[in-house]
Amino acid sequence: MNKRKILLLAALTMLVACSKDDEPEMQALQQSGQEMFVADKGEIVLQMIHPNALTRATETAFEHTDSIGVFVTVQDAALQIAGNVVNNELFTYNGTSWSSKRKVYWNEGAHNVYAYYPYAKRVSDVSDYPFQVLADQSTSWGLTHSDFLWASKAGVEASANPVDMQFAHKLSKVVVVLQKGENYTGDIPEETEVYVHSTVTKALVDLSTGDVAKDDYAGTGSIRAFQSSATQYTAIVVPQNITTRRPLVEVVTGGVSYLMEGRISLKPGMQHTLTVTLDKNPEQTKIDIGGEIVGW
């Protein structure tokens, strides 16, 4: 038998031995119902955790086809528009797990990971990233895509395990609760519309810290709120201070417009509840700016 045949037989023997050694582990995985897919240990795999999973958004979790932008830097490097380990990579949710548009990999050493929602194809500035809430948030889509979420994790090294990215709300949430006054007769009509006025709808976000500030050069606008229940309406608003008495909330119902002024400090990541007591006489309608809930 020549030398080439001897080497070939040795290789085949090793292959068979390895396959047999792997059989018990494969059978155990099959019996336990676990998936046998093992990711490349160098590939970046992330698990995005919605902020409401602790207590978008359906208000409780990410949904199928939701998209998130991801940046990765080496640990001691500043986040930049380009030249990072990963630059604004699109990660999409399939209802079970997240995957990038193309495979991306860790470098040697530790990394910092930054992620934001909703995804934007073009990011022109990472320290003053422009984001605008929608004027029409009366639909679930409009409300969800006005909700800016951000997450980061420092000192991450290559691993075959997914990296958990815990997101946080970075804007303010305004909840308008309608109630009837003593002189209000009948039920509040279901077709009632609620607007939040006099707020700046444009924000600037530092994607490396998650800090949000209103755009000081932008004008104010109005937001139509989402009806989350028969008498409750929700809007996502850029954090800001409204220090002068200006029209703040408008309720349009039964052919009557109730317009109320107010001062408020809208803080990031907080829910602000505004209770509006409707009266038969619009001039007698009251607005009560209530408490804040940390950790929205």
C-alpha positions in Angstrom: 0.0 0.0 0.0 1.5 3.3 -1.0 2.1 6.3 1.3 -0.9 8.3 -0.2 -3.4 5.5 0.5 -2.1 5.2 4.1 -2.6 8.9 4.8 -6.1 8.8 3.2 -7.1 5.8 5.4 -5.8 7.6 8.5 -7.8 10.7 7.7 -11.0 8.7 7.2 -10.5 6.9 10.5 -10.1 10.2 12.4 -13.3 11.6 10.7 -15.3 8.6 11.7 -14.0 8.7 15.3 -14.9 12.4 15.6 -18.4 11.8 14.3 -18.9 9.0 16.8 -17.6 11.2 19.7 -20.1 13.9 18.7 -23.1 11.5 18.5 -24.0 11.5 22.3 -24.1 15.3 22.5 -26.2 15.6 19.3 -28.6 13.0 20.5 -28.9 14.8 23.9 -29.7 18.0 22.1 -32.3 16.4 19.9 -34.0 14.7 22.9 -34.1 18.0 24.9 -35.6 19.8 21.9 -32.8 22.3 21.8 -31.7 23.9 18.6 -28.3 22.6 17.4 -27.3 25.9 15.7 -24.1 27.3 17.3 -23.1 30.8 16.2 -19.6 31.6 15.2 -18.0 32.8 18.4 -16.6 35.8 16.6 -20.0 37.0 15.2 -21.8 39.8 17.0 -25.1 38.5 18.3 -27.4 40.8 20.3 -30.6 40.4 22.3 -32.6 43.7 22.4 -34.6 44.1 25.6 -37.5 46.6 25.5 -37.7 48.9 28.5 -41.3 47.8 29.3 -40.2 44.2 29.5 -39.1 45.0 33.0 -42.3 46.2 34.5 -43.1 49.0 21.9 -43.2 49.8 21.0 -46.9 47.8 21.6 -46.0 49.5 25.0 -44.8 46.1 26.2 -42.3 44.6 23.7 -40.6 44.8 20.4 -42.6 43.5 17.4 -41.9 41.5 14.3 -39.9 43.5 11.7 -38.8 46.2 14.2 -35.4 47.6 13.3 -32.6 48.9 15.4 -29.3 50.7 14.5 -26.1 49.5 16.1 -22.6 51.0 16.5 -19.6 49.1 18.0 -16.3 50.7 19.0 -13.2 49.4 20.6 -13.5 50.2 24.3 -11.2 53.3 24.5 -12.3 54.8 21.2 -14.9 57.6 20.8 -18.0 56.9 18.8 -17.8 58.3 15.3 -20.0 58.5 12.2 -17.6 56.1 10.4 -14.4 54.1 11.2 -16.0 52.2 14.1 -15.9 48.4 14.4 -19.5 48.5 13.3 -21.2 51.6 11.7 -25.0 51.9 12.0 -25.6 48.3 11.3 -29.3 47.4 10.8 -30.6 44.7 13.2 -34.1 43.3 12.5 -36.4 41.3 14.8 -38.1 38.2 13.4 -40.4 37.7 16.3 -37.9 35.5 18.2 -34.4 36.8 17.7 -32.4 39.7 16.2 -30.1 39.4 13.2 -28.0 41.9 11.3 -28.4 42.7 7.6 -25.0 41.2 7.1 -22.8 39.3 9.5 -20.6 41.5 11.6 -17.7 40.4 13.9 -15.9 41.4 17.1 -12.3 42.5 17.0 -9.8 41.5 19.6 -10.2 42.9 23.1 -13.1 44.8 24.7 -15.8 46.8 22.9 -18.5 49.4 23.6 -21.9 48.7 21.9 -24.5 51.5 21.2 -28.0 50.8 19.9 -31.0 53.0 19.1 -34.6 52.7 17.9 -36.2 53.5 15.4 -33.5 52.7 12.9 -32.4 55.5 10.4 -30.6 54.6 7.2 -28.5 57.7 7.4 -26.9 59.1 10.5 -25.2 62.4 9.8 -24.1 63.2 13.4 -23.6 60.9 16.4 -23.3 63.7 19.0 -26.3 65.7 17.7 -28.3 63.1 15.9 -31.6 64.8 14.8 -34.8 63.1 15.8 -38.4 64.3 15.4 -41.6 63.0 17.0 -44.5 62.7 14.6 -47.3 65.3 14.6 -49.9 62.6 14.1 -49.5 60.0 16.8 -53.2 59.0 16.7 -52.3 55.5 15.3 -50.3 52.8 17.0 -47.6 53.2 14.2 -47.3 56.9 14.8 -47.0 56.6 18.5 -44.4 53.7 18.2 -42.2 55.5 15.7 -42.1 58.6 17.9 -40.7 56.7 20.8 -36.9 57.0 20.8 -35.2 54.2 22.6 -31.5 53.8 23.4 -29.1 51.2 24.9 -25.4 50.8 25.5 -23.0 48.3 27.0 -19.3 48.8 27.8 -16.4 46.4 28.0 -18.0 43.6 25.8 -15.6 40.9 24.6 -16.2 38.3 21.8 -18.5 35.6 22.9 -20.8 32.9 21.4 -23.6 34.1 23.7 -25.9 37.0 22.7 -25.2 40.3 24.4 -28.2 41.7 26.3 -28.9 45.3 25.3 -31.3 46.9 27.8 -33.2 49.8 26.2 -34.5 52.9 27.9 -37.1 55.5 26.9 -35.3 58.8 26.2 -38.3 61.0 25.5 -41.2 62.1 27.7 -44.7 60.5 27.7 -47.8 62.6 28.2 -51.0 60.9 29.3 -54.2 63.0 29.1 -57.0 61.6 31.2 -60.5 62.9 30.6 -63.1 63.0 33.3 -66.6 64.5 33.6 -67.3 67.5 35.7 -70.5 68.0 37.7 -72.3 69.8 34.9 -71.2 67.5 32.1 -74.1 65.4 30.9 -73.9 62.1 29.0 -70.8 60.1 28.1 -67.6 61.5 26.6 -67.9 60.7 22.9 -65.6 58.0 21.6 -64.6 60.2 18.6 -63.0 62.7 20.9 -59.6 64.1 19.7 -56.9 65.3 22.0 -53.9 67.5 21.0 -50.8 68.5 22.8 -49.7 72.0 21.7 -46.8 74.4 22.1 -44.0 71.8 22.2 -40.8 71.6 20.2 -41.1 68.4 18.2 -37.4 68.2 17.1 -34.7 66.8 19.4 -30.9 66.3 19.2 -29.5 63.0 20.6 -26.0 62.1 21.7 -25.8 58.5 20.6 -22.8 57.8 22.8 -24.6 58.8 26.0 -28.3 58.7 25.2 -28.7 62.4 26.3 -31.6 64.2 24.5 -32.2 67.9 24.2 -34.7 69.9 22.3 -33.5 71.6 19.2 -33.3 75.3 20.2 -33.6 76.4 16.6 -36.8 74.5 16.0 -40.3 76.1 16.3 -43.2 74.6 18.3 -45.9 72.4 16.9 -48.9 70.3 17.8 -49.3 66.6 18.4 -52.5 64.6 18.0 -52.5 62.0 20.8 -53.2 58.3 20.6 -56.5 57.0 22.2 -55.3 54.3 24.5 -58.6 53.8 26.2 -62.1 55.4 26.3 -61.0 58.4 28.3 -57.2 58.2 28.1 -54.9 59.6 25.4 -51.1 59.3 25.0 -48.4 61.3 23.2 -44.6 61.1 23.0 -43.0 64.5 23.5 -39.5 65.9 23.4 -38.2 66.7 26.9 -38.5 70.4 27.5 -39.6 73.1 29.9 -42.8 75.1 29.1 -42.5 78.0 31.5 -45.0 80.5 30.1 -48.7 80.0 30.1 -49.5 78.9 26.5 -52.2 76.6 25.1 -51.0 73.1 26.2 -53.9 70.7 25.7 -56.9 70.8 23.4 -59.9 68.4 23.6 -62.2 68.4 20.7 -65.4 66.5 21.5 -69.1 66.8 20.7 -68.5 69.8 18.4 -66.9 71.7 21.2 -63.2 72.6 21.6 -61.7 72.8 25.1 -58.4 74.6 25.1 -56.3 74.7 28.2 -53.1 76.5 29.2 -50.4 75.2 31.5 -46.8 75.1 32.5 -44.9 71.9 32.7 -41.4 70.4 32.8 -41.2 67.4 30.5 -38.4 65.1 31.6 -36.7 62.3 29.7 -37.9 58.8 30.6 -40.8 60.1 32.6 -44.6 59.8 32.2 -46.6 63.0 32.9 -50.3 62.7 33.7 -52.6 65.6 32.8 -56.2 65.2 34.1 -58.8 67.3 32.2 -62.1 67.8 33.9 -64.7 68.6 31.2 -67.6 70.9 31.9 -70.7 71.9 29.9 -69.2 75.4 29.8 -65.8 75.3 28.1 -64.6 78.1 30.3 -65.1 76.0 33.4 -63.0 73.1 32.1 -60.0 72.4 34.4 -56.6 70.9 33.8 -54.5 69.3 36.6 -50.9 68.6 35.9 -50.2 65.5 38.0 -47.3 63.4 39.1 -44.4 61.8 37.2 -43.6 58.1 37.0 -39.8 57.3 36.8 -38.8 54.4 34.7 -41.4 54.6 31.9 
